[in-house]
Amino acid sequence: MTDDLATLMRQTQDDDPLLALRATTALRRELERLEAGQVRRARVAGLAWSQIADAIGVSKQAVHKKYGRR
């Protein structure tokens, strides 16, 4: 995965704007997936929504809305 992320990071600087946009989008999706996994881990560990929100820099309501029961 690290190689994939490094490749995507390099591609975001590509001279071809479409390749750079695709790489940026893929990178954002991967980061969203990683963040969701970390939020799940934090909740399983018993952390409060407010603690998770502080860690990712959003309001408690925003983090609960995005990652609460789905």
C-alpha positions as CSV (number, residue, x, y, z in Angstrom):
1,M,0.0,0.0,0.0
2,T,2.8,2.4,0.8
3,D,4.2,2.1,-2.8
4,D,0.7,2.7,-4.1
5,L,0.3,5.9,-2.0
6,A,3.8,7.1,-3.1
7,T,2.9,6.5,-6.7
8,L,-0.3,8.4,-6.3
9,M,1.5,11.3,-4.6
10,R,4.0,11.5,-7.5
11,Q,1.2,11.3,-10.1
12,T,-0.6,14.3,-8.5
13,Q,2.4,16.4,-9.8
14,D,2.2,15.0,-13.3
15,D,2.1,17.4,-16.2
16,D,-1.0,15.7,-17.6
17,P,-3.8,17.4,-15.7
18,L,-6.2,14.5,-16.1
19,L,-3.7,12.0,-14.7
20,A,-3.0,14.4,-11.8
21,L,-6.8,14.8,-11.1
22,R,-7.3,11.0,-11.2
23,A,-4.4,10.4,-8.8
24,T,-5.7,13.1,-6.5
25,T,-9.1,11.6,-6.4
26,A,-7.8,8.1,-5.8
27,L,-5.5,9.4,-3.0
28,R,-8.5,11.2,-1.4
29,R,-10.6,8.0,-1.5
30,E,-7.8,6.0,0.0
31,L,-7.3,8.5,2.8
32,E,-11.1,8.5,3.5
33,R,-11.0,4.7,3.7
34,L,-8.0,4.8,6.1
35,E,-9.7,7.5,8.3
36,A,-12.9,5.4,8.5
37,G,-10.9,2.4,9.7
38,Q,-9.2,4.5,12.3
39,V,-12.5,6.0,13.5
40,R,-13.9,2.4,13.9
41,R,-10.8,1.4,15.8
42,A,-11.2,4.4,18.1
43,R,-14.8,3.6,18.8
44,V,-14.1,-0.1,19.5
45,A,-11.4,1.1,21.9
46,G,-14.1,3.1,23.7
47,L,-13.2,6.6,22.7
48,A,-16.0,9.2,22.7
49,W,-17.1,10.9,19.6
50,S,-15.8,14.2,21.0
51,Q,-12.3,12.8,21.4
52,I,-12.4,11.4,17.8
53,A,-13.7,14.8,16.5
54,D,-10.8,16.6,18.3
55,A,-8.3,14.3,16.7
56,I,-9.5,14.9,13.2
57,G,-10.3,18.5,13.6
58,V,-14.1,18.6,13.2
59,S,-17.1,19.0,15.4
60,K,-18.6,16.1,17.3
61,Q,-21.8,16.4,15.3
62,A,-19.8,16.2,12.0
63,V,-17.8,13.1,12.9
64,H,-20.9,11.3,14.3
65,K,-22.9,12.2,11.2
66,K,-20.1,10.9,8.9
67,Y,-19.1,7.8,10.8
68,G,-22.0,7.1,13.1
69,R,-24.2,4.0,12.7
70,R,-24.7,3.4,9.0
